[in-house]
Amino acid sequence: MPVITFPDGTQKHYDSPKSAMQIAEDIGPRLAKAAVAVEIDGELKDLNCVVENDAAIRIVTIDEPEGLDILRHSAAHIMAEAVQRLYPEVKFAIGPTIENGFYYDFDVPKAFSSEDLVEIEAEMQKIIQENYEFSHWDLDKSAAIAEFRTKGEDYKVELIEDMEDEHVRLYRQGDFVDLCRGPHIPSTGRLKAFKLLNVAGAYWRGDSSRPMLQRIYGTAFAKQKELDEHLHRLEEAVRRDHRRLGRELDLFSLHDEGPGFPFFHPHGMILWAALEDFWRKEHRRRGYGEIKTPIALNETLWRQSGHWDHYRENMYFTNIDDNAYAIKPMNCPGSVLVYKRRMHSYRDLPLRYCELGLVHRHELSGTLHGLMRVRSFHQDDAHIFMTPDQIQEEIEGVIDFIDYVYRDVLKLKYQVELSTKPDNALGDDEIWELATDALRQAIEAKGLPYEINEGDGAFYGPKLDFHLEDSLGRTWQCGTIQLDFMFPERFELTYVGEDGKEHRPVMVHRVIFGALERFIGILIEHFAGAFPAWLAPVQARIIPVGERFMDYAEKIEQELTEKGYGDLRVEIDTRDEKVGYKIRQGQVDKIPYMLVVGEKEIANDTVAVRHRKLGDLGSMSISCFKALLANEVQSKALEPELASEK
């Protein structure tokens, strides 16, 4: 009779075989209610699985990651059954879970509409109320092929034919039968909170030469509250979409004449310049020398760097004087050539070069996404050449720099990953272990938690990746620190040590923003286009209440933009519109400050100040407001510092 061992090490003896559900009920009704599957000796199975022998088991509940994944997979099956009821001619492809949801691909004569999704949801609710049990059985491969071929399910037949196993598993709920490994929730009635989100086209198996299918995306959660919160986040993501805001705020545009090559407009360039000025100032403070390297370099260089063998499919090429050149996908070989221009002494090191370099990478058209995934971008690279005994201090210095930009200035949380040796790595294991240990020691010395990301290092060295968390809780990989022993070896870099002999330096590759275009896209979505004053394209808009106050508005503009106050960015709303309309438009345009001026302001030499978030701030002298705004810009505050005297 089975002896069951639970995760906490306790054991229980049963006098006869028990199903996993019976075991869960024996432990307690609350656990049984939350249970969706069981893990037996490390393998996930359905709750109706009978435990006949001694085993280590864990009841998987709906609020665990595995349980939520099972719930969503079951929701995909329920959706497929609803589609089958409504569209009997449908053919089924695949229906996996994805991050935060699921989808199913269908071959149907018509394109699904948003109205169809409402109808499918209603049919799913009927299936849920009917509370069909999920059951499974195994068939040998040939029998399964014959069954699905009889039904005309060509996609399922192809999937089974590609399988190596001699037996396949089928699941049924109600009238719907599908090819599936499982497990599933006990019955359809366990699905409580779900939503179908949208429809997209998808080629069968991602092959553009194969049929185009209709893919319905959906999501499901354990509780309605969790679903509501997720749907709110999705709505916020749409509201904050940088592509929409970029168009509405006239920051940038994308054109069919250059897919993946963004165009920045005057307001977008002001935002760009603010970030670039900040980047340049902070690098100078930390002893970096700025360089600029060419956009195209010859094939020989890229072969020597290793990019030709390891990155060629992502590169663009051209011919100059019958010689092959590559448009640079990375800035590092250029920095190496700058280093090699003369002999260096140990006294010169560490030598820090920074470059906001334009690079081009070939991305598939289907992966392009606004500013987040482009084919040309400016990378805020830096390359540090150092002696081996300077490694930890330099890496810690870069970590401090990244922490300053992310946490101190932008008030963003972040997580760190240590990415280790990939399969296509250059160099032997000993060098990689040395480099990986150096990064580990540096991040641990700074007291920062980190996770290991196995096999995701660059081909020339391990790296620390910094993932920003935005206002919606999404994470974006931006900063990286890569420790490289390979480039100095491949390019035969040297310095003269204290002993008068030549030695090999060590190299760090690092970025903080990453791609500046992408970083701007992240900031647009994080701030929902309402940038802090130091980044805002227009920091204050002057609103005269009538035409006769235009001269006073121009006087204010002149005083606010005179030299000595950080080149404040101010404009006048000259339109012949009512004040209320202009104020509302200022809110829509996400201008930090609106300065209303009329008879009273002229008489007192003041401005009536409104903030887009805080509302009416009252009347201020021009000099007082100028000091307030200039201080806010200088300190890079995210909100006004209202302690200033009015």
LUMLO-272014 format. One line per 5 residues: for each residue y, x, z of C-alpha. Coordinates in steps of 0.05 Angstrom, whole numbers, plus 32768, in hexadecimal, padded with zeros to 4 digits. Last residue first. Layout:
Y,X,Z; ...
//
This chain:
866C,8076,7FAF; 8654,80B2,7FD6; 8610,80CD,7FC2; 85D6,80B6,7FEC; 85BF,808E,7FB0
8590,80C3,7F94; 857B,809D,7F55; 8531,809C,7F43; 8502,80CE,7F21; 852D,8109,7F38
8532,8143,7F08; 855F,8167,7F3A; 8592,8178,7F04; 858D,8133,7EE4; 8596,810E,7F25
85CE,813D,7F39; 85F2,8131,7EF7; 85EA,80E6,7EFF; 8607,80E4,7F45; 863E,8117,7F36
8654,80EE,7EFA; 8651,80AE,7F22; 867E,80CC,7F57; 86AE,80E9,7F23; 86B4,80A6,7F00
86C2,8082,7F41; 868C,8052,7F55; 8685,8006,7F59; 8645,7FE4,7F6D; 85FC,7FF9,7F65
85E8,7FB9,7F40; 859F,7FBB,7F2B; 856C,7FEA,7F4A; 853F,7FF0,7F0C; 856E,7FF6,7ED0
85A7,8010,7EFC; 85EA,7FEE,7EF9; 862C,8010,7F08; 8671,7FEF,7F05; 869F,8028,7EF0
86DE,8041,7F12; 8727,8053,7F04; 873E,801B,7F34; 8768,7FF3,7F03; 873B,8005,7EC8
86FD,7FEF,7EEF; 871D,7FAC,7F01; 8732,7F9D,7EBA; 86EE,7FAD,7E9B; 86B7,7FE1,7E9C
866B,7FD8,7EA4; 8644,8019,7EAA; 85FA,8012,7E9B; 85CB,8045,7EB7; 8582,8059,7EAA
8580,803D,7E63; 853C,801A,7E58; 8550,7FFF,7E13; 8539,7FBA,7E2B; 8563,7FC2,7E6A
859F,7FD8,7E41; 8594,7F9B,7E15; 8598,7F6F,7E53; 85D9,7F90,7E66; 85F5,7F88,7E20
85E2,7F3E,7E1F; 8602,7F32,7E63; 8642,7F55,7E4B; 8649,7F27,7E0E; 8645,7F46,7DC9
8675,7F68,7D99; 864F,7FA9,7D98; 866F,7FEA,7DB0; 863A,7FFD,7DE3; 8654,8041,7DF7
8628,807F,7DFE; 8618,80B3,7E32; 85EA,80EF,7E34; 8601,8120,7E6B; 860A,8167,7E52
85F7,8187,7E95; 8637,8176,7EB8; 8661,81B4,7EAB; 8677,81A0,7E66; 8696,815C,7E5A
8665,8123,7E4E; 8677,80F6,7E88; 86C2,80FF,7E80; 86C0,80F1,7E35; 8695,80B3,7E3D
86C3,809A,7E74; 8700,80A2,7E47; 86DB,807F,7E0E; 86CD,8044,7E3C; 8716,8042,7E50
872A,803F,7E06; 86F7,8008,7DFA; 8713,7FDA,7E30; 873B,7FB0,7DFE; 86FB,7FA0,7DD7
86DB,7F7B,7E11; 86AD,7F82,7E4D; 86A4,7FCC,7E3E; 865B,7FE2,7E47; 8651,802D,7E51
8608,8043,7E49; 85ED,8079,7E75; 85B3,80AA,7E70; 85A4,80A2,7E25; 8568,80CB,7E0D
854B,80C5,7E54; 8528,8105,7E6B; 8557,811A,7EA4; 8565,80D1,7EB4; 851D,80BE,7EC3
84FB,809E,7E88; 84F2,8053,7E81; 84C4,8056,7E44; 848A,8038,7E6B; 8491,8075,7E9A
8448,8088,7E94; 8443,806F,7E4D; 847E,8096,7E33; 8469,80D2,7E5D; 8424,80D3,7E3D
8441,80CF,7DF7; 8471,8107,7E09; 8436,8131,7E20; 8413,8122,7DDF; 844D,813C,7DB6
8455,8179,7DE4; 840C,818B,7DDA; 83F4,81A9,7E1B; 842C,819C,7E4D; 8414,81D6,7E78
83F0,8206,7E49; 83CA,8245,7E58; 83A5,8280,7E38; 8398,82B9,7E68; 8385,82FF,7E4E
8365,833B,7E6F; 837B,8381,7E5D; 834B,83B8,7E44; 8359,83FF,7E5C; 8374,843E,7E3C
8378,847C,7E68; 83B4,849A,7E8C; 8393,848F,7ED0; 83C9,845C,7EE3; 83B2,8433,7EA8
83C8,8434,7E5F; 83C0,83EF,7E3F; 8390,83D7,7E0A; 8380,839E,7DDB; 8345,83AA,7DAD
834E,8367,7D89; 8306,8350,7D97; 8306,836D,7DDD; 834A,8351,7DF2; 8335,830E,7DD3
82F3,830B,7DFA; 8307,8315,7E42; 832B,82D2,7E45; 833E,82A6,7E7F; 8354,8261,7E69
8386,8238,7E91; 8390,81F0,7E7A; 83C5,81BA,7E81; 83C0,8177,7E5F; 8380,814F,7E69
8397,8107,7E72; 8380,80D8,7EA9; 838C,808E,7EAE; 83A1,8071,7EF1; 83D4,8042,7ED2
8410,806B,7EEB; 83F2,80AA,7ECC; 83BE,80DB,7EE7; 83C3,8121,7EC9; 8383,8149,7EBC
8388,8194,7EC5; 8353,81BF,7EA3; 833F,8202,7EC0; 831E,822D,7E8B; 82E2,8257,7E78
82E9,8289,7E3E; 82E5,829A,7DF4; 82C2,825C,7DD9; 82EE,8231,7E05; 82CB,8212,7E42
82A8,81CF,7E40; 8261,81E5,7E52; 825F,81C7,7E98; 829C,81A4,7EB2; 829D,81B7,7EFB
82CA,818F,7F29; 8307,81A6,7F4F; 832A,81A0,7F92; 8369,81CA,7F9B; 836F,81FA,7FD6
8398,822D,7FAF; 8365,8263,7FBF; 832F,8234,7FA5; 8352,822F,7F61; 8358,827B,7F5E
8311,828A,7F74; 82F4,8259,7F42; 831D,8277,7F09; 8306,82BD,7F1A; 82BE,82A5,7F22
82BF,8288,7EDC; 82DA,82C9,7EBE; 82A5,82F4,7EE0; 826E,82C3,7ECF; 8285,82C2,7E87
8285,830E,7E83; 823E,8311,7E9F; 8225,82D9,7E71; 8234,82FF,7E32; 826D,82F6,7E01
8285,82C0,7DD1; 8272,8278,7DE2; 8253,8246,7DB3; 8229,8224,7DE8; 8264,821B,7E17
8271,8244,7E56; 8293,821F,7E8F; 82CC,81ED,7E99; 82EA,81EC,7EDF; 8309,81A7,7EE6
834A,8196,7F0B; 8367,8153,7F1F; 83B0,813D,7F1A; 83E4,8112,7F3C; 8428,810B,7F1B
846B,8111,7F3F; 848C,812A,7EFE; 84B2,8164,7F1F; 848A,8177,7F5D; 8445,815F,7F49
843D,816E,7EFF; 8470,81A5,7EF1; 8469,81C8,7F34; 841D,81C2,7F34; 841A,81E1,7EEF
8445,821C,7F06; 841C,8225,7F46; 83DC,8226,7F1D; 83FC,825A,7EEE; 840D,8286,7F2A
83C7,827F,7F46; 83AC,8296,7F02; 83DB,82D2,7F04; 83C9,82E6,7F4C; 837E,82DF,7F3E
837E,8308,7EFE; 83AC,8342,7F14; 8373,8371,7F26; 8357,836C,7EDF; 8398,8383,7EC0
83C3,8350,7E9D; 83D6,832F,7E5B; 83F0,82E8,7E64; 83F2,82B8,7E2B; 841D,8279,7E2C
8417,823B,7E01; 8443,81FE,7E01; 841F,81E0,7DC5; 8449,81BF,7D8F; 8422,818D,7D66
8405,8181,7D21; 83C7,8157,7D12; 83D1,8122,7D47; 83AB,8100,7D80; 83D5,80E6,7DBA
8416,80E1,7D92; 83FE,80A1,7D6F; 83B3,80A1,7D6B; 838D,80C7,7D35; 8341,80C4,7D3F
8331,809D,7D00; 8357,80CD,7CD5; 832B,8107,7CEA; 8352,813F,7D0B; 8363,8180,7CE8
838C,81AB,7D17; 83D3,81C4,7D0C; 83FC,81EF,7D3C; 8447,81F4,7D4B; 8453,8225,7D84
847B,821B,7DC3; 846E,8263,7DD5; 8468,828A,7E16; 8458,82D3,7E20; 8448,82F1,7E64
843A,833C,7E6D; 8418,834B,7EAF; 841D,8384,7EA4; 8452,83B4,7E8B; 8443,83E7,7EC2
83FB,83EA,7EAA; 8418,8409,7E6C; 841C,83EA,7E27; 8417,8407,7DE1; 843C,83E2,7DAB
8436,83A7,7D7A; 83F4,8393,7D99; 8413,8360,7DC9; 8436,833C,7D91; 83F5,833A,7D6A
83D1,831C,7DA6; 8407,82E7,7DAC; 83FA,82D3,7D63; 83B0,82CF,7D70; 83BD,829F,7DAA
83E7,826A,7D87; 83B2,8239,7D74; 83A0,820F,7D36; 83C6,8240,7D0A; 83CB,822E,7CC1
8396,825B,7CA2; 839F,828E,7C6B; 8371,82A4,7C32; 838C,82D9,7C03; 839C,82CD,7BB9
83E6,82DD,7BC4; 83E8,82A5,7BF9; 83AF,8274,7BFD; 83AB,8239,7C2D; 8380,8220,7C66
8380,81E9,7C9B; 8354,81EF,7CDA; 8327,81C0,7D02; 82E7,81D1,7CDC; 82F7,821B,7CE6
82F3,8219,7D32; 82B8,8246,7D47; 82AC,8275,7D0D; 82F3,827C,7CF3; 830F,8274,7D39
82EC,82B4,7D50; 832C,82DC,7D59; 8316,8310,7D25; 8305,82DB,7CF2; 8348,82BA,7CFE
836D,82FC,7CF4; 8347,830C,7CB3; 8357,82C7,7C97; 83A1,82D3,7C95; 83D7,82B4,7CC0
83FF,8274,7CB8; 842F,8254,7CEA; 8451,8295,7CFD; 845E,82AA,7D45; 8498,829B,7D74
84A0,82BE,7DB7; 84BD,82AC,7DFB; 84B8,82E0,7E32; 849C,82C5,7E73; 84B5,82DF,7EB6
84AE,82A1,7EE1; 84F6,828A,7EDF; 84F5,8293,7E93; 84BA,8264,7E8F; 84DD,822F,7EB9
851C,8231,7E8D; 84F4,822C,7E4C; 84C9,81F1,7E62; 8505,81CB,7E7E; 852B,81D6,7E3D
84EE,81C0,7E15; 84E5,8181,7E3F; 852E,816E,7E35; 852B,8181,7DEC; 84F0,8152,7DDF
8513,8118,7E02; 8551,8126,7DD7; 8524,812D,7D9A; 8507,80E8,7DA6; 854D,80CB,7DA7
855D,80ED,7D65; 851B,80D9,7D44; 84D9,80FF,7D46; 84A8,80F9,7D0B; 845E,8100,7D1C
842A,8122,7CEF; 83E7,8100,7CFA; 83EB,80DB,7CB8; 8423,80F8,7C8D; 8439,80CA,7C54
841B,808F,7C7B; 8452,8098,7CAE; 8458,809E,7CF9; 8498,8094,7D20; 84BD,80B2,7D5A
84EF,80A1,7D92; 8510,8061,7D79; 8509,803E,7DBC; 84E4,8004,7D9B; 84BA,8031,7D6E
84A7,8063,7DA4; 849B,8029,7DD3; 8468,800B,7DA4; 8445,804D,7D97; 844A,8062,7DE0
8423,8025,7DF6; 8442,8011,7E39; 843E,7FC6,7E2F; 83F8,7FCE,7E12; 83E3,7FFA,7E4D
8402,7FC8,7E7D; 83D8,7F90,7E5E; 839A,7FBC,7E65; 83AC,7FCA,7EAE; 83B4,7F80,7EBA
8370,7F74,7E9A; 8352,7FA7,7ECA; 8373,7F87,7F07; 835A,7F42,7EF1; 8314,7F5E,7EE7
8314,7F7C,7F2D; 832C,7F3B,7F4B; 82F6,7F15,7F25; 82C0,7F3F,7F46; 8286,7F6A,7F2E
82A9,7F7B,7EEE; 82A0,7F6E,7EA4; 82C0,7F87,7E64; 82BF,7F75,7E1B; 82C4,7F93,7DD6
82AB,7F6E,7D98; 8298,7F9B,7D5E; 8292,7F7C,7D19; 8269,7FA8,7CEA; 827B,7FD0,7CAB
823C,7FE2,7C85; 822A,802B,7C79; 824F,805F,7C4F; 8285,8067,7C85; 824F,807F,7CB5
825E,8071,7CFF; 8217,8059,7D0C; 8228,8018,7CE8; 8272,801A,7CD9; 829F,7FF9,7D0D
82D5,7FC4,7D04; 82FA,7FAD,7D41; 82FC,7F6F,7D6D; 831F,7F65,7DB0; 831A,7F59,7DFA
82E0,7F2C,7E0F; 82E6,7F21,7E59; 82B5,7F22,7E94; 82B0,7F0F,7EDD; 8272,7EEA,7EF5
8234,7F07,7ED5; 81FB,7EFA,7F07; 81EA,7EB8,7EE5; 81CD,7EDE,7EAA; 8191,7EF3,7ED4
8173,7F2F,7EF9; 81A8,7F60,7EDF; 818E,7F8E,7EAA; 8167,7FD0,7EA5; 8161,7FDB,7E6C
8142,8003,7E33; 8157,7FD0,7DFF; 8143,7FAE,7DBD; 815B,7F67,7DC2; 8140,7F21,7DC9
816E,7EE5,7DD2; 8154,7E9E,7DDD; 8161,7E9E,7E28; 8161,7EE6,7E40; 8130,7F16,7E20
8129,7F61,7E21; 80FE,7F8D,7DF4; 80E3,7FD2,7E04; 80C8,8003,7DD1; 8085,8027,7DCC
8071,8063,7DA3; 80AF,8089,7DB7; 80D1,80B4,7D82; 8105,8080,7D6E; 8123,8082,7D28
80F7,8048,7D0F; 810E,801F,7D4B; 8157,8027,7D3A; 814C,8017,7CF0; 8125,7FD7,7D02
815D,7FC2,7D32; 8190,7FCA,7CFA; 8165,7FA3,7CC9; 815F,7F66,7CF6; 8142,7F37,7CC1
811B,7F10,7CF6; 80D9,7F25,7CD7; 80F2,7F6D,7CD6; 8100,7F67,7D20; 80B8,7F53,7D31
8098,7F84,7CFF; 80C0,7FBE,7D1B; 80AC,7FAB,7D62; 8063,7FA8,7D4E; 8067,7FED,7D2E
8088,800C,7D6A; 8057,7FF3,7D9F; 8074,7FBB,7DC8; 808E,7FBB,7E0F; 80A5,7F7E,7E37
80E6,7F68,7E58; 8105,7F2F,7E7F; 814D,7F1D,7E8E; 814C,7ED9,7EB0; 8178,7EA2,7E93
81AE,7E86,7EC1; 81C1,7E48,7E98; 8207,7E50,7EB5; 820C,7E96,7E98; 81F5,7E7E,7E54
822A,7E47,7E56; 825F,7E79,7E6A; 824A,7EA5,7E2F; 8256,7E6A,7E01; 829E,7E64,7E1C
82A9,7EAE,7E11; 8290,7EA8,7DC9; 82C2,7E70,7DBC; 82FC,7E98,7DD9; 82E5,7ED4,7DAF
82E5,7EA9,7D71; 832E,7E97,7D7D; 833F,7EE2,7D7F; 831F,7EE7,7D3A; 82DB,7F00,7D23
82D5,7F17,7CDB; 82A4,7EED,7CB3; 8260,7EFA,7C94; 8244,7F18,7CD4; 8225,7F5C,7CE4
8231,7F65,7D2E; 8241,7FA1,7D5A; 8242,7F96,7DA5; 8274,7FB2,7DD7; 8277,7FC5,7E20
82A8,7FD2,7E59; 82D0,8001,7E85; 82B5,8040,7E63; 8281,802B,7E31; 8243,8000,7E34
8216,7FF8,7DF8; 820A,7FBF,7DC7; 81E9,7FD4,7D86; 81DC,7FB3,7D42; 81CE,7F69,7D40
81CB,7F3C,7D02; 81F0,7EFA,7D03; 81D9,7EBE,7CDA; 81D3,7E91,7D18; 821E,7E98,7D26
822F,7E6F,7D64; 81EC,7E76,7D88; 81E3,7EBE,7D72; 822A,7ECF,7D88; 821B,7EB3,7DCD
81DB,7EDB,7DD0; 8201,7F1A,7DBE; 8234,7F0C,7DF5; 81FB,7F05,7E28; 81DE,7F47,7E10
8222,7F6A,7E16; 8229,7F4C,7E5C; 81E6,7F6B,7E6F; 8202,7FAF,7E5C; 823F,7FA0,7E85
8217,7F8E,7EC3; 81EB,7FCC,7EBA; 822A,7FF8,7EB7; 8245,7FD7,7EF5; 8204,7FE6,7F19
8204,802E,7F03; 824C,8038,7F1B; 823E,8015,7F5D; 825D,7FD2,7F6F; 8224,7FAA,7F50
81F0,7FC8,7F7D; 81B7,7FF8,7F6E; 817F,7FF5,7FA1; 8165,803B,7FAB; 811B,804C,7FAC
80EE,8086,7FBE; 80A7,8071,7FAE; 8061,8067,7FCA; 803A,803B,7F9B; 803C,7FF3,7F82
8087,7FE7,7F7A; 808F,7FAA,7F4D; 80CA,7FAA,7F1D; 80EF,7F67,7F22; 812E,7F8D,7F36
8131,7FAF,7EF2; 8129,7FFB,7EEE; 8152,803A,7EF5; 8128,8079,7EFC; 8133,80AD,7F33
80F3,809F,7F5A; 8101,8055,7F55; 814A,8042,7F4A; 8154,7FF7,7F50; 817E,7FC4,7F2C
81B4,7F8F,7F36; 81B9,7F89,7F82; 81F7,7F69,7FA0; 81D4,7F29,7FB8; 8197,7F4F,7FCF
81C2,7F7F,7FF7; 81E6,7F46,801A; 81A4,7F22,8027; 8186,7F5D,804D; 8152,7F94,804A
811A,7F64,803B; 8142,7F45,8004; 814A,7F8A,7FE4; 80FF,7F96,7FEA; 80F1,7F53,7FCB
8121,7F64,7F92; 80FE,7FA7,7F87; 80BD,7F82,7F7F; 8088,7F8C,7FB5; 8041,7FA6,7FB4
801A,7F95,7FF3; 8018,7FAA,803D; 805D,7FC9,803A; 8071,8007,8061; 80BA,8019,806A
80DB,805D,806A; 811E,8079,8080; 8139,80B5,805B; 817F,809B,8050; 8170,808E,8007
8134,8061,8017; 80EB,8075,8017; 80B9,803D,8008; 8071,8044,801D; 8045,801B,7FEF
8000,8000,8000
//
